[in-house]
Amino acid sequence: MREYLSLLRQNANYRNLWLGSVISFLGDWFNLIASAELISRLTDSGLAVSTLFLVRFLPLFLFSPIAGVLADRFNRRNIMILTDVLRALTVFSFLLIQSADQIWLFYLLTFTQFTLSALFTPAKSAVLANIVAKEDLVTANALDSFTWSTMLALGAFAGGAVAAVFGVDAAFVADALTFLLSAIFISRIILPERDRAESYGGGGWLQFIDGLRYLRLHRFIFAISLVKAGGSLAWGAINVLEISYANDYFADSLSRLGSMLNLAATGAATLGAIYFVSGLGTGLGPIFMRRWLGDVQRRLMLGILIGFIMLTVGIYGLSVAPALPLFLLMSFIRTVGSGTVWVFSAAMLQMIVPDQYRGRVFSTEFALLTLTQSISIFVAGYLLDTAGFDTRQVTVVSAATAAIVTVLWAIFYFANVSSDDLDKRISRRQESSSADLV
């Protein structure tokens, strides 16, 4: 952990970005628990829960292309500050939702919140390489993943307690305040000047097309940008299914703890425990994988393959787990895999994509990720509500999808690591990227 602490101590810009993330991530998980609890209280439909996740993800797909252009054209710090402030105002508006006939307004506000998140996320992903040295990018991404997962572990469990003891309104207020605190920390970041002249001919639409042209000409980079999208075809549905497992299968498994916190009736204690273990997996997995495999691109690609294998095994394990302890173990294995896939693919893109295209590449990656995640969630809701599948059967479908994605990545991996000079070839691609597009 020494190198992670050293990065925080020595790099003030990254430290402020990280502190903003800590606070914002904590609020995110308060929000998710409160939103799921509110939907469950006001409706009794698996499709309603699926719709919640769809309105959280679809804006990320629809507006990510615009976000990428903005992140490459304008000051990325200012974009993050503005979207944080607007998200705080939006989440405060959640307090207006008091009855089932206002669900449409809740979905609209959630859609607005995640539209703003679509503008924030590519800017943050792109700015990381502006404030962190190339040799520290894997370290920074692993620390970000650990932070996200730690806040998942702590925030989800605490969010479940707050929502049950103090009500969902208290959780929404806490989330809104975290966005304002995040904006304060981000405002303290000092960004270096960027050379943006090469990529700004024409209007915003032409700039977006230029970003797609960049990916078409650099198919290896395009393949890396598809990694998260492929994984989300499998793990997207788990977001919906975990709520079902917590409420319908293991709601009484933490009855003693639930009684202490008045949570047993809704299964929120079990859902918090699932998120807690998932947070440990996504946080610790990339750190230990990096220590084992190292930072070079060839080894990062191997880590992604191992991550996909663990993702497949973990998801299938969820479908057959007879009791909560085994379910939690499979959740840990699954999230070690998904966390490794997420961190290693992001670090590779930050290493090899030129700064003037980084925002658009990350926005395209994010759009594809949210599209496949939305598809996965919609299919899960359809199978549960219309096709007559139960939760475990839908989980098996997700595991089969993960297995297919794993095989496809294995083919790509072995096709690209057959030569010992992979890292040199990647470096040449990076050096020639701008020249290829002039």
Secondary structure, DSSP 8 states (H G I E B T S, - for coil): -HHHHHHHHH-HHHHHHHHHHHHHHHHHHHHHHHHHHHHHHH---HHHHHHHHHHHHHHHHHHHHHHHHHHHHS-HHHHHHHHHHHHHHHHHGGGG--SGGGHHHHHHHHHHHHHHHHHHHHHHHHHHHHHS-GGGHHHHHHHHHHHHHHHHHHHHHHHHHHHHHT-HHHHHHHHHHHHHHHHHHHTT--------GGG--S-HHHHHHHHHHHHHH-HHHHHHHTHHHHHHHHHHHHHHHHHHIIIIISTTTTHHHHHHHT-TTTTHHHHHHHHHHHHHHHHHHHHHHHHHH-SSHHHHHHHHHHHHHHHHHHHHHHHH--SHHHHHHHHHHHHHHHHHHHHHHHHHHHHHS-HHHHHHHHHHHHHHHHHHHHHHHHHHHHHHHTS---HHHHHHHHHHHHHHHHHHHHHHHHHHSSSTTHHHHHHHHHHHHHHHH-
